[in-house]
Amino acid sequence: MSQFDGDDIEPMDEQTYNRIGSQLGELGLLDWKSMYGGGYGRITALGVDVVEGDAPSPISITLNSNNTTSSNTPISGSHDVQLKEIKDIIQHLLGLKTRFHKSTSSGYFLNTEDQAAFGSIVVEVKTLLDETLAENSDFVRQLITTVNNGSGGFMGGPSLACVSEVEQLLRGAVRTIERRQQAKPLEFAPAATKPPYVDPARIAGLQSLQGQAWDYTKLIQLCGELNIASKHDCHYAVAMLVRAITDHVPPLFKMASFKQVVANYGGSKSFKDTMAHLDSGLRKIADSFLHEQIRQREIMPNAIQVNFSQYLDLLLAEVIRTNGIPGTPTGSV
């Protein structure tokens, strides 16, 4: 799973930190809670998919895996076209304010054509704000409230106050968009792609043994599930699956237990030493995962703690070497 590497991000003040979190929250990438002086949150399922490239990003996010200098792309994305259109609409509203007619009895009003133009402007503005500030943002909600409250004046059109309020609302939106464009992009630095815990060539080698004296279906399944657990950083499951594999294979070496494999198998000294380390190190870690009861404080395991992949690879290679039919390709051993 991709990881957020804080070392690649310059320090930021709490206000900026909270603003970025709020923006990502509006887009559904974070479950964000703002609070005085900052905020906190966690990444959503959509956020995970975006970071790992499984879903398109609604904003511009620089994935920086080689410490290159970040671009000037704003956190909320580059919206120069929309920004210019909003500014043009503000000028249009200024012109529209001069087109109000004064009635001696009912105040100011727009003619039918200008009323229709204002309605079109409102729809267009809402679309532009949705594109630049996320759907149903504070500005969009306020726009809808202002138009609803300011319409229905003389002859049913918008009041002069309504048009003025929309103009000021858009000026505020422009300032907000420009501030966001000046913000440095948030970077997610994914960890280097890690190899599968069990090399696919080993699994292919085990599959080539099918149809002989032993049924390797369960062993192949355990290796596949081990790769899935490792990919998703399920460290408890990784240790338990490796332990299950070592408990599963001794009959292939004509032994009843893995301890007997370590003590009595007639392989090379390096193989025996490696298996001894796999047995002693793995067994203690897996046993602690399985049998330790709840404590007042816990420290979660990490990938390093459960990384017995090299030792397991040597074990599987020996299984393939000693149980394969001579002359049959069994992968690289």
Stockholm file with secondary structure:
# STOCKHOLM 1.0

chainA/1-333         MSQFDGDDIEPMDEQTYNRIGSQLGELGLLDWKSMYGGGYGRITALGVDVVEGDAPSPISITLNSNNTTSSNTPISGSHDVQLKEIKDIIQHLLGLKTRFHKSTSSGYFLNTEDQAAFGSIVVEVKTLLDETLAENSDFVRQLITTVNNGSGGFMGGPSLACVSEVEQLLRGAVRTIERRQQAKPLEFAPAATKPPYVDPARIAGLQSLQGQAWDYTKLIQLCGELNIASKHDCHYAVAMLVRAITDHVPPLFKMASFKQVVANYGGSKSFKDTMAHLDSGLRKIADSFLHEQIRQREIMPNAIQVNFSQYLDLLLAEVIRTNGIPGTPTGSV
#=GR chainA/1-333 SS CCCCCGGGSCCCCHHHHHHHHHHHHHTTSEEEEEETTEEEEEECHHHHHHHTTSSCCSSCCEECSSCCCCCCCCTTCCCHHHHHHHHHHHHHHHHHHTTCEEETTTEEECCHHHHHHHHHHHHHHHHHHHHHHCTTCHHHHHHHHHHHHHCSCGGGSCCHHHHHHHHHHHHHHHHHHHHHHHSCCCEECCCCCCCCSSCHHHHHHHHTTTTSSSCCHHHHHHHHHHHHHHHTTCHHHHHHHHHHHHHHSGGGGTCSSHHHHHHHCCSCHHHHHHHHHHHHHHHHHHHHHHHCCCCSSCCCCCTTTTCCHHHHHHHHHHHHHHHSCTTSCCCCC
#=GC SS_cons         CCCCCGGGSCCCCHHHHHHHHHHHHHTTSEEEEEETTEEEEEECHHHHHHHTTSSCCSSCCEECSSCCCCCCCCTTCCCHHHHHHHHHHHHHHHHHHTTCEEETTTEEECCHHHHHHHHHHHHHHHHHHHHHHCTTCHHHHHHHHHHHHHCSCGGGSCCHHHHHHHHHHHHHHHHHHHHHHHSCCCEECCCCCCCCSSCHHHHHHHHTTTTSSSCCHHHHHHHHHHHHHHHTTCHHHHHHHHHHHHHHSGGGGTCSSHHHHHHHCCSCHHHHHHHHHHHHHHHHHHHHHHHCCCCSSCCCCCTTTTCCHHHHHHHHHHHHHHHSCTTSCCCCC
//
